[in-house]
């Protein structure tokens, strides 16, 4: 955007500010986001999804709504831009065939998966391998220096609690199994 000559000068940096003004397209996108968030139920669903991964049935139960009503609200939250699915959970939460269909038909733009439907997939026949719109990791999405430190610390803390007879302080590290 070139320099704009305003009929009245109210400050020295008007042109700097005007050059930073968002485009009409950007403002339209922001307006769509605000429309999507203008419903209290959608905000509650979004709040829930910001704190944990859940399926429609569990969201419906928590919200005391029907599955179709929750699906409607999720569709509204999806908006014009199609979402990216991120699955870092344990177990087969997403059906590979359904995900391929959703990707191929434009319902979602991409997926980042720490696991596919099978615990031991045949990578030569897995329909998600080699796609530009899918990022696959070898079921190691948790891996980081921080996670390694925390697992070691929790393990050591648990061992010390157990040896000292402080069984009530022993924390579950994985799969809900306590000492």
Secondary structure, 3 states (H helix, E strand, C coil): CCCCCCCCCCCCCHHHHHHCCCCHHHHHHHHHHHHHCCCHHHHHHHHHHHHCCCCHHHHHHHHCCCHHHHHHHHHHHHCCCCEEEEECCCCCCCCHHHHHHHHHCCCEEEEEECCCCCCCCCCCCCCCCCCCCEEECCCCCCCCHHHHHHHHHHHHHHHHHHHCCCHHHCCCCCCCCCC
